[in-house]
Amino acid sequence: YNSLSDYEEIKRGYPKVEFRYKVVPDTPLPSGYIPLGFNRDSMLEMIRIGVVDGEKAIKQGPMVGQKKTAESLKNTMYY
């Protein structure tokens, strides 16, 4: 299992769906890539990061984030 396993499983489960955007945070999340402990402040910060990165992904266009995602995850212990 690695960080892309869920994504790859979802793609196999929905072969007719075109996944155009995949977003990985540019800013480290308060609780890491796999947040196991949730509190209000860290959740609000993760939402804020997600909104910023989601808007950026849309401005960059479809498929731009695919390569960035793979490169980013290679630098984590979960890849």
Rosetta silent file (secondary structure, phi, psi, omega in degrees, C-alpha in Angstrom):
SEQUENCE: YNSLSDYEEIKRGYPKVEFRYKVVPDTPLPSGYIPLGFNRDSMLEMIRIGVVDGEKAIKQGPMVGQKKTAESLKNTMYY
SCORE:     score description
SCORE:     0.000 S_00000001
   1 L     0.000  137.582  172.444    0.000    0.000    0.000 S_00000001
   2 L  -140.918 -178.868 -175.285    1.168    3.531   -0.770 S_00000001
   3 L   -62.624  -23.394 -179.781   -0.339    6.998   -1.003 S_00000001
   4 L   -91.851   -4.883 -175.473   -1.499    6.446   -4.572 S_00000001
   5 H   -59.272  -46.351  179.815   -3.222    3.109   -3.870 S_00000001
   6 H   -62.042  -43.907  179.574   -6.637    4.639   -3.141 S_00000001
   7 H   -60.849  -46.349  179.791   -6.452    6.843   -6.215 S_00000001
   8 H   -64.858  -38.261  178.107   -5.487    3.928   -8.449 S_00000001
   9 H   -65.102  -40.856  178.339   -8.240    1.748   -6.966 S_00000001
  10 H   -64.650  -42.231  178.056  -10.844    4.439   -7.596 S_00000001
  11 H   -60.771  -40.596  177.948   -9.672    4.826  -11.209 S_00000001
  12 H   -66.288  -35.731 -178.661  -10.046    1.053  -11.732 S_00000001
  13 H   -72.968  -21.911 -178.402  -13.505    1.125  -10.153 S_00000001
  14 L  -130.241   68.637 -173.578  -14.691    3.914  -12.451 S_00000001
  15 L   -65.021  -20.390 -179.175  -13.012    3.263  -15.805 S_00000001
  16 L   -90.053   -4.046  179.983  -15.341    5.595  -17.735 S_00000001
  17 L   -89.303  133.669  175.898  -14.579    8.589  -15.508 S_00000001
  18 L   -96.288  108.021  178.831  -11.902   11.014  -16.669 S_00000001
  19 L   -84.007  105.151 -174.023  -10.023   12.204  -13.594 S_00000001
  20 L   -93.044  -27.595 -176.648   -8.712   15.590  -14.706 S_00000001
  21 L  -125.888  133.707  171.759   -7.514   17.085  -11.440 S_00000001
  22 L  -135.390  123.208 -171.928   -5.480   15.595   -8.628 S_00000001
  23 L  -115.797  129.804  173.186   -4.386   18.021   -5.945 S_00000001
  24 L  -118.260  135.752 -177.531   -1.575   17.629   -3.428 S_00000001
  25 L   -60.576  136.630  173.437   -1.052   20.391   -0.876 S_00000001
  26 L   -77.583  -28.019 -179.740    1.788   22.816   -1.574 S_00000001
  27 L  -102.214  136.555  176.885    1.858   23.634    2.134 S_00000001
  28 L   -57.246  136.352  177.416    2.511   20.907    4.724 S_00000001
  29 L   -73.630  149.104 -177.552   -0.699   19.878    6.452 S_00000001
  30 L   -57.517  -30.656 -177.611   -0.837   20.512   10.202 S_00000001
  31 L  -116.165   16.652  178.177   -1.130   16.800   10.928 S_00000001
  32 L    89.186 -175.933 -178.160    0.794   15.345    7.968 S_00000001
  33 L   -72.034  -27.792  177.806   -0.408   13.487    4.862 S_00000001
  34 L  -116.718   89.538 -177.242   -2.385   10.999    6.903 S_00000001
  35 L   -74.949  112.173  179.691   -4.193   13.066    9.531 S_00000001
  36 L   -99.815  -24.410  179.066   -5.130   10.771   12.388 S_00000001
  37 L  -111.853  120.371 -177.438   -5.781   13.404   15.020 S_00000001
  38 L  -109.291  135.216  167.543   -8.416   16.001   14.222 S_00000001
  39 L  -139.198  165.354 -172.449   -9.078   19.224   16.043 S_00000001
  40 H   -57.485  -47.270 -176.450  -11.011   22.281   14.981 S_00000001
  41 H   -64.430  -43.910 -179.702   -8.010   24.500   14.250 S_00000001
  42 H   -68.952  -34.398  177.487   -6.117   21.932   12.171 S_00000001
  43 H   -65.145  -44.194  178.708   -9.295   21.043   10.238 S_00000001
  44 H   -62.979  -39.028  178.654   -9.940   24.697    9.402 S_00000001
  45 H   -66.518  -40.873  178.529   -6.329   25.107    8.287 S_00000001
  46 H   -65.126  -37.041  176.239   -6.537   21.986    6.076 S_00000001
  47 H   -63.561  -44.780  179.526   -9.750   23.315    4.508 S_00000001
  48 H   -60.745  -44.826  178.125   -8.062   26.663    3.824 S_00000001
  49 H   -61.494  -42.806  179.962   -5.057   24.911    2.247 S_00000001
  50 H   -62.848  -40.690  178.443   -7.379   22.751    0.145 S_00000001
  51 H   -63.902  -47.042 -179.756   -9.316   25.733   -1.167 S_00000001
  52 H   -61.341  -48.598 -178.417   -6.120   27.585   -2.132 S_00000001
  53 H   -68.543  -34.749  176.959   -4.574   24.518   -3.807 S_00000001
  54 H   -64.898  -43.532  177.489   -7.849   23.586   -5.525 S_00000001
  55 H   -63.241  -39.898  179.017   -8.217   27.057   -7.009 S_00000001
  56 H   -64.465  -41.156  179.870   -4.600   26.943   -8.154 S_00000001
  57 H   -62.809  -41.279  179.482   -5.123   23.544   -9.813 S_00000001
  58 H   -65.074  -40.229  178.815   -8.141   24.821  -11.721 S_00000001
  59 H   -65.939  -35.387  179.950   -6.207   27.869  -12.936 S_00000001
  60 H   -72.342  -28.994  177.990   -3.306   25.655  -14.102 S_00000001
  61 L   104.829  165.105 -178.122   -5.673   23.420  -16.047 S_00000001
  62 L   -59.461  146.117  172.461   -6.480   19.716  -16.252 S_00000001
  63 L    72.727   -7.267 -178.828   -3.754   17.085  -15.818 S_00000001
  64 H   -65.498  -36.982 -176.706   -1.085   19.578  -14.646 S_00000001
  65 H   -75.952  -12.768 -177.346   -1.214   18.226  -11.111 S_00000001
  66 H   -60.053  -51.028 -179.220   -0.694   14.571  -12.076 S_00000001
  67 H   -67.165  -41.249  179.661    3.077   14.830  -12.439 S_00000001
  68 H   -60.290  -39.642  179.640    3.362   17.170   -9.473 S_00000001
  69 H   -61.160  -49.606 -178.993    1.496   14.664   -7.294 S_00000001
  70 H   -61.594  -43.166 -179.852    3.826   11.793   -8.097 S_00000001
  71 H   -64.761  -41.104 -178.645    6.920   13.957   -7.545 S_00000001
  72 H   -66.205  -43.252 -177.520    5.602   15.296   -4.254 S_00000001
  73 H   -70.472  -25.312  177.359    4.685   11.889   -2.867 S_00000001
  74 L   -63.897  -21.018 -179.832    8.086   10.447   -3.694 S_00000001
  75 L   -90.465    6.607  179.847    9.473   12.777   -1.040 S_00000001
  76 L  -112.057  163.287  178.547    7.286   11.307    1.701 S_00000001
  77 L   -76.857   -8.688 -176.240    7.630    8.143    3.715 S_00000001
  78 L   -92.953   -1.035 -177.114    4.189    7.006    2.499 S_00000001
  79 L   -81.517    0.000    0.000    5.110    6.553   -1.169 S_00000001
